């Protein structure tokens, strides 16, 4: 069973329009409510891959109830802490002519110390049932900035690997906890390590990103670093080598959550003690397949399997 943790949960309201035209009336072709939040979205993808998953997190209000119904529609097991306030609503605007998406996110609930401690107790109660943990996203008000470090410490006592998918101070604070994998997208990588990288511009290719990522990897003594780069593919910086993995470019229906689908496949195959090349092939194929569905992070195993032989893997020693 794969355990996912999402403290800043959201319901994605995906709005499909032709394109954003400022100052005009824009009519939606259709709308779709979906699961939101990095960990929850990883659970959605895990279900698409046929894996059992348990989601932990905070929910509140009517939006929280709708989010729980969506989780259950996928067969995602959950044990959630209900709080005061209202779960975030994230408007995902998909421009169909341009095949791109934007997020407009409302504020979410604040978390009390009692609610936070209740979540930690749930984590401790399930930890020995988990093959691995995916914990990710930003932190709501009331959750301490070292939350992901705390997750890593709890998991380490049980010998369970953790993937942390976050950025900024919460990610930096997690590093001393030695997560098995630190994962982020290219923009998050640049923002998180901006001072260390001395404001260097984002490279044009994944190969050009590798030396900078290797520098961060060595300076912060990371175990494994994975950076998703959208259509350009993904980069994994590992002990002794790096890998570049890229699936064929897809005509995206909704690319939101594709990185979380990548996390799901990566956690699955690494839990099988498979080699990194195989895990990255599945991760790239799953992320690409997720862009072809209307719902956030949703993927279909048969489409992933069809993309697998088309994924390009390059090793850098």
N, C-alpha and C positions, 0 to 999 in steps of 0.2 A: 504494500500500500504506500502511495506517495502522499506525503503530508504537505499541504501548501498553507502559507500564512499571508494574510492580507489585512493590514491594520487600517489602511485608507481605502476602504471599499467604495465601489461606485456602480451605478447602473448606467450602462451606455445606451443612449438614445441615438441610434444611427439614422441620419437624415440624408437621403440621396437626392442631390440636385444636379443640374447640368454643370454649373460652375458658379463660383461666388462673384457677384457683380455688385460692388459697393454702391449704396444709394438707390438700389432698385428693389422691386418686389421679386423675390425668388420663390418659386413654387416647388415643393418637394414632390418627386415622383412617388416615393413611398418612405415609410419610417419603420424601424425595427428596434425593439428593446432587447438588449443583450447584457450578458454578464460583463462587469468591468472590474478593474483592479488586477495588478500583475499576478498575484498568486492565484486568485480565482480564475483568471484567464488560462493560466497554466493547467488548472484542473479541467477546464473545458477541453483543452487540447489533449490532455491525458485520456479523457473519456473517448475522444475521437480515435485515439490510438489503441483503445481497448484495455486501458489500465484502470485499476481501482485507485481512487484518490479521496482524501478527506480534507476538507477546507476549514480552516480556522480563521476567525476575524471578528470585526465589529460590524453590527448592522443596527439601523434605527428607523423608526417611522414607517410610513406607507411605502416609501421607496425601498426600504429594507425588506419589507414583506414581498414586494414584487421581485426583488433580487433573489430571495430565498426560493421563490417559486421557479425561477429560471435555473438555479442550481439543481433543484430537484428534477427538472425536466430532462437534464443530462444524466441523471443517476449519480450525481456527485454527493457523497456523504458529507455532512457538515456538523459542526458543533460550534455555534456562534455565541458571542456575548452581545446581548441586546443593551443598547445605551439610550440615553435621552437624545432628543434632537431628530435629525433626519440624515439618512445616508446621502452621499453626494449623487448628483445627476450630472453625467458627462454627455454633452451633446457632441457627437462625432459627425462632422459635416463631410460627406463624401462627394467630391466633384467628379462626376462620372466622365465628363469629357477629358479631364486632365489626369484621371486615375490617381488622385491624391486625397488625403484626408486631413482635417484639422479638428482640434479639440477645444470646446468651450466648457469649462468645468465649474460647477457651483461649489460653494464651501460645504464642508461636511460637518459631522458631529465632533464635539470635543469629548475626550476620554478622561474619566475620573481615575484616581489611583486605585480604587476598588475594582473598577472594570478592567484596568490594565493588569492587575494582579490575577484576576479571574482568568484572563487569557493565558497568562504564564502557567497557571495551574493546569489548564486544559492541555497545553503543550507538554508539560511534564507527564500528564496522564497517558498521552498517546505516543510518546517518543519511542517506546520500545516496539511499537507496531509498525514503525515507518521504515521503508527501504532507504529513503532519503527525504530531504526537506527542501522545498523551494520557498524562499521568503523574499518578498519584494515590494517595491513601491515607495512612495513618499510616506511621511509620518504625519498623522493628524495631531492637532493640539492635545496635549496631555500625555502623549507617548514619548518617553525619553529618547534623546538622540542616540543613545548607545543601545537601542532596542535590538538591533541585529547582532551586536556583540553578545548580548544576553542569550539570544537564540543559539548562537554558536557555542557558547559555554555549556548550555543545557544539553545540546546535541552531542558535544564532545564527551561528556560523561557517559553517554549511552553508546558511543562509537558510531553515531549516525552522521553521514556527510551532509553538508548544507551548501546550497547554492544561494548566494545573496545577489539579487538583481535590484540595485538601487543606485543612487548617485549622491554627490555632495557630502555633507557632514555625516549623515547616517551610514554611508558606505565607508568613509574614512574611519569612522569609529568601529566599524565591523572588522577591519583588517587585523587588529591584534588577536581576534578570536579565531583566526586561521580557517576561514571557510574553505571548503574543498574547491569551490568555483566562485569567482567574482565575475559577474556578467553585467553588461550595460550596453547602451547603443553608442554610436560614434559621437554624437553631440554631448551625451552625458559624460563620456570619457574626457572629452576636451574641457568641459565645464568643471568637472571634479578635480582634474589634475592641472588646471590652467596655470596656477602659479609655478608648479614644478616644471611645466613645459614651456614657461616663459612666453605665454601668449602666441605660440606658434600656430599658424593657420591649419585648418583641417585639410589633410592631404586629399588629392584627387582620387587615389586608388588605395585599395586595401594593402597592397604590397608596400606603398609608401608610408602607411600607418605603422607597419610592423616594427621598425626600429624605435619609434617613440613609445609604442606599447611595451616593447622589451625593456626600455629604459625605466619605465614606471614599474614594470614587473620586478626588476632587480632592486630598484631603490626601496620599494615597499615590501619586498620579500614575500610576494604573493605565491600561492601554490599553483593556481591555474587561472588565467584571465581570458575571458571570451568577450569580444566586442562585435555586435551586430551592426552592419553597415548598409541596411536596406537592400536595394537592388544590386549593390556591389558585392554582396555576400557577407561572410563573417570571418573573423580572425580569432584564432586560439593561440595564445602564448603559453607554452608549457615548459617544464624543465628540459632544457637541452634542445628544443626545437619549437617551431611555430607551424601552424597550418592555416592555409587560406581555403575556404570552402564556398562554392557558389552554385546555386541551382540556376537553370535557365530562367531568364526574366519572364515574369508572368504578366498578363493583362489583369491588373488588380481590380477586384470588385470592392473589397474593403481590406486595407492593409493594417488596420488597427488590430493589435494583439498578435501580430505575426512574430514579434520578438519573444512573446510569452509562449507561443507554440514551439519556438526554437528551444526555449528552456525546458519545456516538457519532454521533448524527444531526447535532449541531451541528458537530462536526469535519468530517464528510463534506461538508455543504453549504457551509461556509466554504471548504473546499479547492477547491470549484468556482468560487470567486470570486462566489458568489451574494450577493444582498443579505441583510442581517440579518433582515429581516422573513420572507423565505422560509425561512432557516435556523432561525429560532425557531419557525415553524409546524411544520416537520419535527421539531424537538426536542421540542416539547410533545406532538405526536401520538405520537412514538416512546416517550416516557416513559409516556404513558397506556396505550399498547398493551402495554408491558412488565408493567404491573400485572395484566393479564388472563391471564398464563401462570403455571403452577405453579413453573417453574424461574427462578432468580434472573437478572434482566436479559434474559431471552429475549423476543424479539418476532418477529412475523410481518409481512412487508412488506405483505401484502394488508390486514391490520388497520390498519396505520399509514396506508396510502393512504385507507382508508375514513374515518379520523378527520380527515384533513387539512382538508377543507372546513368542519369543525365547530369548528376552533380559532379562538378570538377573539384578535385582536391589537389592542392600543391603544398609540398613540405619545404620549409626553410630551415636549414641547419645553422 
